[in-house]
Amino acid sequence: MEILFALPAAFFAPAIHEYTKTITSTAQGDPTPRNRGFLTLNPLKFFEPIGFLLMLFFGGLGWGQPVPTGSLHYKNRARATLITYATPIVVNLLVGIASIVALSLWARGNVIPGVPMASVDQFLLTRVYFIRNFEFDPAMIGKTILFAFAQMNILLALFNLIPVHPLSMSKIVQIYVRPDTRVKLNHYEKPMQIVLILAMVLRLVGTIFYPVWSALLRAFWVF
């Protein structure tokens, strides 16, 4: 049941990330995203099946269809690449934080005896109870979907700090390494992806990032 509420977030969070990359690269003189048809608000363009399934089953640890960029079109290649690939991380993080604040305001009406009014713990208990004992409640459905949207945007931002393709940090790291190191990174791209997915399956990645998500949830919960 919980996966159903996560479907919109798993679809739109990567689209936000990749569309931000599109407009950022385009604004710096790169025609590649436009020429490849990525300068569009159609979220289906940014859908990538494997990344979507990972997003769905690992709560935000996944990716969308990587937007192609052409660094040769940048005036300052290093700076423009950093801006192009760091900005989507920041945007996902800000969208996630804004969603937490909005959710905390919306959740003020939920009351469970013995739990402080509108606290994050109160909402988390309400959410678990709602998912386990589902009854049609449009407000709780909306709040549960918004919770997943906040979680997936923030975890997607954190996940993109890992320097493995197709995550953003892999492109940022290549700015600063030597050419021979860059060649080696490209050569071992597939094995590194396999190791990353294996680490996800073994919950090693989640062990690092889920506590950060939980801390941010509590830090930006308004009440």
Backbone as JSON, one array per atom type, in Angstrom:
{
  "sequence": "MEILFALPAAFFAPAIHEYTKTITSTAQGDPTPRNRGFLTLNPLKFFEPIGFLLMLFFGGLGWGQPVPTGSLHYKNRARATLITYATPIVVNLLVGIASIVALSLWARGNVIPGVPMASVDQFLLTRVYFIRNFEFDPAMIGKTILFAFAQMNILLALFNLIPVHPLSMSKIVQIYVRPDTRVKLNHYEKPMQIVLILAMVLRLVGTIFYPVWSALLRAFWVF",
  "N": [[0.82, -1.21, 0.0], [1.95, 1.25, 0.79], [3.72, 1.79, -1.28], [2.07, 2.6, -3.35], [1.32, 5.2, -2.64], [3.73, 6.39, -2.96], [4.25, 6.51, -5.64], [3.72, 8.94, -7.28], [5.75, 10.66, -6.33], [8.1, 9.22, -6.87], [8.08, 9.4, -9.57], [8.04, 12.18, -10.21], [10.09, 13.51, -8.72], [12.71, 12.77, -9.8], [12.26, 13.89, -12.33], [12.13, 16.62, -11.77], [14.76, 17.01, -10.97], [16.24, 16.38, -13.33], [15.12, 18.15, -15.19], [15.84, 20.6, -14.12], [18.58, 20.42, -14.53], [18.54, 20.52, -17.31], [17.56, 23.14, -17.94], [19.49, 24.67, -16.69], [21.91, 24.0, -17.96], [21.25, 24.74, -20.57], [20.86, 27.49, -20.25], [23.44, 28.3, -20.03], [24.48, 28.29, -22.5], [24.49, 25.85, -23.82], [23.32, 23.91, -26.4], [22.6, 21.26, -26.49], [20.68, 19.81, -24.72], [18.26, 20.95, -25.67], [18.34, 20.26, -28.39], [18.17, 17.51, -28.19], [15.63, 17.17, -27.34], [14.96, 17.56, -24.66], [14.28, 19.94, -23.49], [11.66, 20.46, -22.24], [8.48, 20.44, -20.58], [7.31, 18.07, -20.2], [7.05, 15.42, -18.12], [7.42, 12.75, -18.72], [9.52, 12.54, -20.44], [11.72, 12.42, -18.86], [11.69, 10.03, -17.65], [13.01, 7.0, -16.46], [13.2, 3.63, -16.47], [14.64, 1.72, -14.73], [15.86, 3.41, -12.82], [13.53, 4.57, -11.82], [12.2, 2.38, -10.59], [14.06, 1.8, -8.61], [13.94, 4.19, -7.15], [11.35, 3.92, -6.19], [11.33, 1.57, -4.6], [13.38, 1.99, -2.82], [12.85, 4.31, -1.54], [13.61, 6.83, -2.6], [16.15, 6.67, -3.5], [17.5, 6.67, -6.37], [17.18, 7.41, -9.89], [16.54, 9.58, -12.73], [15.95, 9.79, -16.31], [19.02, 10.45, -17.67], [19.97, 13.69, -18.6], [21.47, 14.69, -21.58], [24.42, 16.62, -21.9], [26.57, 19.16, -23.29], [29.67, 19.94, -22.7], [31.54, 21.29, -24.19], [30.39, 23.51, -25.2], [30.34, 25.38, -23.23], [31.49, 28.48, -21.87], [33.2, 28.74, -19.69], [34.32, 25.85, -18.83], [34.72, 24.24, -16.5], [33.47, 25.68, -14.37], [30.86, 26.0, -15.38], [30.03, 23.33, -15.67], [30.05, 22.52, -13.01], [28.01, 24.18, -12.0], [25.84, 23.3, -13.55], [25.48, 20.62, -12.72], [25.4, 20.69, -9.96], [23.32, 22.37, -9.25], [20.76, 20.99, -9.67], [20.83, 19.23, -7.46], [20.67, 20.99, -5.3], [18.17, 22.14, -5.83], [16.39, 19.91, -5.61], [16.78, 19.42, -2.9], [15.81, 21.82, -1.73], [13.15, 21.77, -2.61], [12.3, 19.49, -1.27], [12.59, 20.32, 1.42], [10.79, 22.49, 1.48], [8.46, 21.03, 1.07], [8.33, 19.56, 3.44], [7.87, 21.62, 5.31], [5.38, 22.57, 4.35], [3.86, 20.26, 4.73], [3.98, 19.98, 7.51], [2.49, 22.17, 8.35], [0.01, 21.52, 7.23], [-0.58, 19.24, 8.63], [-1.46, 19.94, 11.11], [-3.98, 19.47, 12.12], [-4.18, 16.83, 12.9], [-4.67, 14.63, 15.56], [-3.51, 12.62, 18.13], [-4.15, 10.88, 21.08], [-2.09, 11.6, 23.85], [0.12, 12.26, 22.36], [2.05, 15.05, 21.42], [0.44, 17.95, 20.02], [0.47, 18.25, 16.56], [3.14, 17.46, 16.29], [6.09, 16.06, 14.79], [6.41, 13.37, 15.4], [3.82, 12.65, 16.06], [2.54, 12.92, 13.6], [3.91, 10.96, 12.11], [3.12, 8.62, 13.42], [0.4, 8.74, 12.89], [0.45, 8.49, 10.13], [1.54, 5.88, 9.75], [-0.46, 4.35, 10.96], [-2.6, 4.97, 9.27], [-1.74, 3.88, 6.8], [-1.6, 1.17, 7.42], [-4.2, 0.58, 8.17], [-6.06, 1.18, 6.07], [-8.45, 3.55, 5.16], [-10.67, 5.32, 3.13], [-9.65, 8.53, 2.9], [-9.38, 11.59, 1.85], [-7.75, 13.77, 2.7], [-5.73, 12.59, 4.31], [-4.64, 10.9, 2.42], [-3.53, 12.78, 0.65], [-1.65, 13.99, 2.39], [0.03, 11.83, 2.93], [1.06, 11.3, 0.41], [2.4, 13.72, -0.01], [4.3, 13.56, 2.0], [5.89, 11.43, 1.03], [6.82, 12.69, -1.24], [8.4, 14.74, -0.19], [10.34, 13.19, 1.14], [11.5, 11.73, -1.01], [12.57, 13.71, -2.69], [14.54, 14.85, -1.03], [16.16, 12.61, -0.38], [16.92, 11.91, -2.94], [18.48, 14.12, -3.61], [20.59, 13.8, -1.76], [21.53, 11.29, -2.52], [22.6, 11.82, -5.0], [25.05, 12.83, -4.38], [26.86, 10.86, -4.45], [29.62, 9.74, -6.27], [29.02, 8.26, -8.8], [28.13, 7.27, -12.03], [24.72, 7.35, -13.14], [24.7, 9.63, -11.51], [24.81, 13.0, -10.26], [27.19, 13.88, -8.98], [29.19, 12.4, -10.14], [29.85, 13.66, -12.52], [30.71, 16.1, -11.56], [32.99, 15.43, -10.09], [34.71, 14.66, -12.13], [35.59, 17.05, -13.14], [37.7, 17.85, -11.61], [39.63, 15.88, -11.47], [42.62, 14.25, -12.77], [43.3, 13.81, -16.32], [43.95, 11.08, -16.95], [42.88, 9.75, -14.77], [40.21, 10.35, -15.13], [39.67, 8.88, -17.42], [39.94, 6.29, -16.39], [37.83, 6.25, -14.56], [35.65, 6.4, -16.29], [36.02, 4.0, -17.6], [35.52, 2.1, -15.64], [32.87, 2.43, -15.14], [30.44, 0.82, -15.38], [30.98, -1.46, -13.6], [31.12, 0.01, -11.2], [28.53, 0.96, -10.97], [27.18, -1.44, -10.57], [28.22, -2.21, -8.1], [27.23, -0.12, -6.56], [24.42, -0.51, -6.72], [24.28, -3.0, -5.51], [25.13, -2.29, -2.95], [22.96, -0.75, -2.25], [20.91, -2.67, -2.19], [21.8, -4.2, -0.06], [21.3, -2.47, 1.92], [23.21, -0.66, 2.71], [23.65, 1.9, 1.69], [21.29, 3.18, 2.41], [21.57, 3.16, 5.17], [23.32, 5.22, 5.58], [22.08, 7.52, 4.48], [19.31, 7.64, 5.24], [19.15, 8.37, 8.03], [19.98, 11.04, 7.8], [17.92, 12.14, 6.29], [15.83, 11.8, 8.16], [16.73, 13.51, 10.18], [16.61, 15.99, 8.88], [13.88, 16.12, 8.38], [12.86, 16.43, 10.97], [14.16, 18.78, 11.66], [13.07, 20.77, 10.01], [10.39, 20.65, 10.45], [7.69, 22.52, 11.29], [6.31, 22.77, 13.74]],
  "CA": [[0.0, 0.0, 0.0], [2.8, 2.43, 0.88], [4.31, 2.03, -2.59], [1.1, 3.32, -4.17], [1.4, 6.61, -2.29], [5.04, 6.89, -3.37], [4.35, 6.53, -7.1], [3.9, 10.28, -7.85], [7.05, 11.21, -5.95], [9.14, 8.48, -7.61], [8.01, 9.85, -10.96], [8.28, 13.61, -10.4], [11.34, 13.99, -8.12], [13.79, 12.73, -10.8], [11.95, 14.83, -13.41], [12.56, 17.94, -11.29], [16.23, 17.01, -11.0], [16.76, 16.41, -14.69], [14.68, 19.37, -15.87], [16.71, 21.66, -13.62], [19.84, 20.27, -15.27], [18.28, 20.96, -18.67], [17.48, 24.6, -18.08], [20.76, 25.24, -16.23], [22.89, 23.83, -19.04], [20.79, 25.55, -21.7], [21.08, 28.89, -19.92], [24.87, 28.58, -20.13], [24.88, 28.24, -23.91], [24.57, 24.49, -24.35], [22.1, 23.56, -27.15], [22.41, 19.81, -26.52], [19.38, 19.37, -24.19], [17.18, 21.36, -26.57], [18.43, 19.47, -29.62], [17.77, 16.12, -27.9], [14.23, 17.16, -26.95], [14.78, 17.57, -23.21], [13.79, 21.23, -23.02], [10.21, 20.27, -22.24], [7.88, 20.23, -19.26], [6.72, 16.74, -20.18], [7.87, 14.61, -17.2], [7.69, 11.43, -19.3], [10.82, 12.61, -21.11], [12.77, 12.19, -17.86], [11.41, 8.74, -17.01], [13.99, 5.94, -16.72], [12.56, 2.52, -15.73], [15.43, 1.16, -13.63], [15.96, 4.44, -11.8], [12.19, 4.73, -11.23], [11.96, 1.26, -9.68], [14.93, 1.99, -7.44], [13.33, 5.28, -6.39], [10.12, 3.44, -5.57], [11.57, 0.54, -3.59], [14.38, 2.43, -1.85], [12.39, 5.56, -0.92], [14.22, 8.05, -3.11], [17.5, 6.38, -3.98], [17.36, 6.25, -7.76], [17.52, 8.47, -10.84], [15.71, 9.72, -13.92], [16.68, 9.69, -17.58], [20.07, 11.48, -17.65], [19.92, 14.68, -19.68], [22.79, 14.88, -22.2], [24.93, 17.99, -21.96], [27.8, 19.3, -24.06], [30.53, 20.89, -22.0], [32.33, 22.06, -25.15], [29.66, 24.75, -25.49], [30.45, 26.3, -22.11], [32.61, 29.42, -21.92], [34.09, 28.26, -18.63], [33.84, 24.47, -18.75], [34.7, 23.73, -15.13], [32.45, 26.38, -13.59], [29.53, 25.71, -15.92], [29.7, 21.95, -15.35], [29.72, 22.5, -11.59], [26.69, 24.79, -11.84], [24.83, 22.45, -14.2], [25.22, 19.37, -12.01], [25.15, 20.93, -8.54], [22.04, 23.05, -9.08], [19.65, 20.05, -9.43], [20.91, 18.71, -6.09], [20.16, 22.05, -4.43], [16.74, 22.29, -6.09], [15.69, 18.8, -4.96], [16.85, 19.63, -1.45], [14.9, 22.9, -1.37], [11.78, 21.29, -2.82], [12.01, 18.58, -0.17], [12.42, 21.1, 2.65], [9.52, 23.21, 1.35], [7.39, 20.05, 1.25], [8.26, 19.26, 4.87], [7.22, 22.76, 5.96], [3.98, 22.55, 3.95], [3.23, 19.11, 5.38], [3.85, 20.24, 8.95], [1.36, 23.09, 8.5], [-1.2, 20.79, 6.87], [-0.82, 18.16, 9.58], [-1.8, 20.48, 12.42], [-5.27, 18.99, 12.61], [-4.15, 15.44, 13.34], [-4.47, 14.52, 17.01], [-3.49, 11.29, 18.73], [-4.02, 11.04, 22.52], [-0.78, 11.36, 24.44], [1.2, 12.75, 21.49], [1.91, 16.51, 21.29], [-0.27, 18.44, 18.84], [1.19, 18.62, 15.34], [4.55, 17.1, 16.3], [6.47, 15.15, 13.71], [6.15, 12.01, 15.87], [2.39, 12.45, 15.96], [2.19, 12.69, 12.2], [4.47, 9.67, 11.69], [2.24, 7.59, 13.96], [-0.86, 8.81, 12.12], [0.73, 7.97, 8.79], [1.67, 4.42, 9.83], [-1.8, 3.81, 11.24], [-3.41, 5.14, 8.06], [-1.3, 2.93, 5.78], [-1.91, -0.19, 7.86], [-5.64, 0.41, 8.3], [-6.5, 2.15, 5.07], [-9.83, 3.95, 4.91], [-10.62, 6.45, 2.19], [-9.58, 9.84, 3.55], [-8.63, 12.41, 0.88], [-6.73, 14.59, 3.36], [-4.58, 11.75, 4.69], [-4.0, 10.45, 1.18], [-2.71, 13.9, 0.2], [-0.52, 14.17, 3.3], [0.94, 10.7, 2.75], [1.75, 11.53, -0.86], [3.33, 14.84, 0.18], [5.41, 13.03, 2.8], [6.76, 10.68, 0.12], [7.44, 13.67, -2.14], [9.48, 15.38, 0.58], [11.39, 12.19, 1.37], [12.21, 11.34, -2.23], [13.37, 14.83, -3.16], [15.71, 15.0, -0.18], [17.04, 11.46, -0.55], [17.5, 12.0, -4.29], [19.57, 15.11, -3.52], [21.71, 13.19, -1.04], [22.02, 10.17, -3.32], [23.39, 12.37, -6.11], [26.38, 13.18, -3.9], [27.74, 9.71, -4.71], [30.26, 9.96, -7.58], [28.84, 7.13, -9.7], [27.2, 7.56, -13.11], [24.44, 8.67, -13.74], [24.47, 10.62, -10.47], [25.42, 14.3, -10.6], [28.54, 14.06, -8.47], [30.15, 11.75, -11.03], [30.28, 14.68, -13.47], [31.42, 17.14, -10.83], [34.31, 14.89, -9.74], [35.54, 14.62, -13.33], [36.15, 18.38, -13.39], [38.87, 18.11, -10.77], [40.63, 14.8, -11.53], [43.51, 14.26, -13.93], [42.72, 13.14, -17.5], [44.07, 9.63, -16.88], [41.91, 9.29, -13.77], [38.9, 10.46, -15.76], [39.54, 7.73, -18.32], [39.73, 5.11, -15.55], [36.47, 6.32, -14.03], [34.73, 6.03, -17.38], [36.22, 2.58, -17.91], [34.92, 1.28, -14.58], [31.53, 2.97, -14.89], [29.47, -0.25, -15.16], [31.23, -2.14, -12.32], [30.79, 0.89, -10.08], [27.08, 0.96, -10.87], [26.78, -2.72, -9.98], [28.57, -2.13, -6.68], [26.3, 0.81, -5.93], [23.11, -1.15, -6.59], [24.45, -4.04, -4.49], [25.16, -1.59, -1.65], [21.58, -0.36, -1.97], [20.17, -3.88, -1.82], [22.27, -4.6, 1.27], [20.89, -1.38, 2.83], [24.37, 0.12, 3.18], [23.44, 3.3, 1.31], [20.21, 3.69, 3.24], [22.09, 3.36, 6.53], [23.99, 6.52, 5.61], [21.25, 8.65, 4.08], [18.03, 7.73, 5.92], [19.23, 9.21, 9.24], [20.06, 12.45, 7.39], [16.55, 12.51, 5.94], [15.08, 11.9, 9.39], [17.17, 14.73, 10.87], [16.07, 17.15, 8.16], [12.43, 16.13, 8.62], [12.62, 17.01, 12.29], [14.7, 20.14, 11.73], [12.24, 21.72, 9.28], [9.0, 20.54, 10.86], [7.45, 23.85, 11.86], [5.83, 22.74, 15.12]],
  "C": [[0.87, 1.27, 0.0], [3.41, 2.8, -0.47], [3.37, 2.83, -3.48], [1.16, 4.83, -3.9], [2.73, 7.23, -2.74], [5.19, 7.04, -4.88], [4.54, 7.94, -7.67], [5.28, 10.86, -7.55], [8.19, 10.54, -6.71], [9.19, 8.92, -9.06], [8.48, 11.3, -11.12], [9.59, 14.11, -9.8], [12.52, 13.91, -9.1], [13.55, 13.7, -11.96], [12.36, 16.25, -13.03], [14.07, 18.06, -11.38], [16.76, 17.18, -12.42], [16.33, 17.66, -15.46], [15.5, 20.56, -15.4], [18.06, 21.63, -14.32], [19.69, 20.8, -16.7], [18.32, 22.47, -18.79], [18.78, 25.28, -17.64], [21.82, 25.15, -17.32], [22.53, 24.7, -20.24], [21.07, 27.02, -21.46], [22.55, 29.29, -20.05], [25.41, 28.34, -21.55], [24.96, 26.87, -24.52], [23.27, 24.14, -25.09], [21.75, 22.07, -27.1], [21.07, 19.35, -25.93], [18.21, 19.74, -25.09], [17.17, 20.49, -27.83], [17.99, 18.02, -29.41], [16.32, 16.02, -27.39], [13.96, 17.18, -25.46], [14.32, 18.92, -22.67], [12.27, 21.23, -23.12], [9.73, 20.06, -20.82], [7.2, 18.87, -19.16], [7.56, 15.82, -19.28], [8.19, 13.22, -17.74], [9.06, 11.39, -20.0], [11.95, 12.24, -20.16], [12.58, 10.87, -17.12], [12.46, 7.71, -17.43], [13.57, 4.74, -15.86], [13.35, 2.0, -14.54], [15.54, 2.16, -12.49], [14.64, 4.66, -11.08], [11.91, 3.63, -10.22], [12.82, 1.36, -8.43], [14.38, 3.09, -6.54], [12.16, 4.74, -5.56], [10.4, 2.5, -4.41], [12.61, 0.93, -2.54], [14.09, 3.85, -1.35], [13.04, 6.83, -1.4], [15.63, 7.87, -3.61], [17.4, 5.8, -5.39], [17.72, 7.39, -8.68], [16.48, 8.52, -11.96], [16.56, 9.53, -15.16], [17.74, 10.79, -17.63], [19.97, 12.4, -18.86], [21.32, 14.84, -20.27], [23.18, 16.35, -22.22], [26.23, 18.0, -22.75], [28.69, 20.37, -23.47], [31.38, 21.74, -22.95], [31.67, 23.41, -25.48], [29.77, 25.78, -24.36], [31.65, 27.22, -22.3], [33.66, 29.04, -20.88], [33.64, 26.85, -18.28], [33.71, 23.98, -17.31], [33.57, 24.37, -14.32], [31.05, 26.02, -14.07], [29.1, 24.28, -15.61], [29.31, 21.82, -13.89], [28.32, 23.06, -11.36], [25.6, 23.87, -12.38], [24.49, 21.23, -13.36], [25.02, 19.55, -10.5], [23.78, 21.56, -8.3], [20.88, 22.08, -8.89], [19.65, 19.46, -8.03], [20.3, 19.72, -5.13], [18.66, 22.2, -4.59], [15.94, 21.16, -5.44], [15.66, 18.97, -3.44], [15.87, 20.71, -1.01], [13.44, 22.5, -1.55], [11.38, 20.35, -1.68], [11.77, 19.32, 1.13], [11.1, 21.87, 2.62], [8.34, 22.27, 1.55], [7.22, 19.66, 2.71], [7.52, 20.37, 5.6], [5.73, 22.77, 5.64], [3.23, 21.42, 4.65], [3.01, 19.36, 6.86], [2.69, 21.2, 9.23], [0.03, 22.39, 8.24], [-1.58, 19.78, 7.94], [-1.26, 18.65, 10.96], [-3.08, 19.89, 13.0], [-5.27, 17.56, 13.11], [-3.85, 15.36, 14.83], [-4.53, 13.06, 17.43], [-3.3, 11.48, 20.24], [-2.62, 10.71, 23.02], [0.39, 11.82, 23.6], [1.0, 14.24, 21.27], [1.27, 16.91, 19.97], [0.7, 18.82, 17.73], [2.68, 18.31, 15.38], [4.83, 16.15, 15.15], [6.2, 13.7, 14.13], [4.66, 11.68, 15.76], [1.99, 12.16, 14.53], [2.69, 11.33, 11.72], [3.62, 8.51, 12.2], [0.92, 7.55, 13.19], [-0.68, 8.2, 10.75], [0.81, 6.44, 8.79], [0.31, 3.78, 10.06], [-2.68, 3.86, 9.99], [-3.05, 4.11, 7.0], [-1.7, 1.51, 6.15], [-3.41, -0.46, 7.9], [-6.35, 1.36, 7.35], [-8.02, 2.3, 5.04], [-9.76, 5.2, 4.04], [-10.74, 7.77, 2.94], [-8.74, 10.73, 2.65], [-7.51, 13.23, 1.52], [-5.5, 13.77, 3.72], [-3.89, 11.18, 3.47], [-3.06, 11.53, 0.67], [-1.48, 14.09, 1.07], [0.51, 13.05, 3.14], [1.73, 10.83, 1.46], [2.77, 12.65, -0.72], [4.53, 14.42, 1.02], [6.41, 12.29, 1.91], [7.49, 11.63, -0.83], [8.6, 14.38, -1.45], [10.65, 14.42, 0.75], [12.19, 11.91, 0.11], [13.03, 12.48, -2.81], [14.65, 14.98, -2.34], [16.68, 13.83, -0.35], [17.67, 11.43, -1.95], [18.65, 12.99, -4.31], [20.8, 14.5, -2.85], [22.36, 12.08, -1.86], [22.92, 10.66, -4.45], [24.75, 12.89, -5.67], [27.37, 12.03, -4.07], [28.32, 9.83, -6.12], [30.23, 8.74, -8.5], [27.82, 7.52, -10.77], [25.92, 6.75, -12.94], [24.2, 9.77, -12.72], [25.32, 11.86, -10.72], [26.87, 14.42, -10.16], [29.58, 13.39, -9.36], [30.7, 12.74, -12.06], [31.09, 15.77, -12.79], [32.85, 16.69, -10.5], [35.24, 14.94, -10.95], [36.14, 15.98, -13.69], [37.54, 18.49, -12.76], [39.93, 17.0, -10.83], [41.5, 14.94, -12.78], [42.88, 13.51, -15.1], [42.81, 11.61, -17.44], [43.11, 9.02, -15.86], [40.5, 9.32, -14.34], [38.64, 9.27, -16.69], [39.25, 6.45, -17.51], [38.32, 5.09, -14.98], [35.44, 5.93, -15.08], [34.82, 4.54, -17.7], [35.51, 1.68, -16.9], [33.5, 1.72, -14.23], [30.52, 1.87, -14.55], [29.73, -1.03, -13.87], [30.87, -1.28, -11.11], [29.28, 0.97, -9.89], [26.57, -0.32, -10.2], [27.06, -2.72, -8.47], [27.6, -1.22, -5.94], [24.94, 0.15, -5.71], [23.17, -2.26, -5.54], [24.46, -3.43, -3.09], [23.77, -1.12, -1.26], [20.76, -1.55, -1.49], [20.54, -4.34, -0.41], [21.99, -3.54, 2.33], [22.06, -0.56, 3.35], [24.19, 1.6, 2.86], [22.37, 3.93, 2.18], [20.66, 3.98, 4.67], [22.75, 4.72, 6.68], [22.99, 7.66, 5.45], [19.91, 8.75, 4.82], [18.09, 8.53, 7.23], [19.33, 10.71, 8.91], [18.67, 12.96, 7.03], [15.71, 12.71, 7.2], [15.43, 13.18, 10.16], [16.62, 15.97, 10.21], [14.56, 17.25, 8.35], [12.12, 16.79, 9.95], [13.09, 18.47, 12.38], [13.77, 21.17, 11.08], [10.75, 21.54, 9.52], [8.68, 21.76, 11.68], [7.07, 23.78, 13.33], [6.54, 21.67, 15.94]]
}
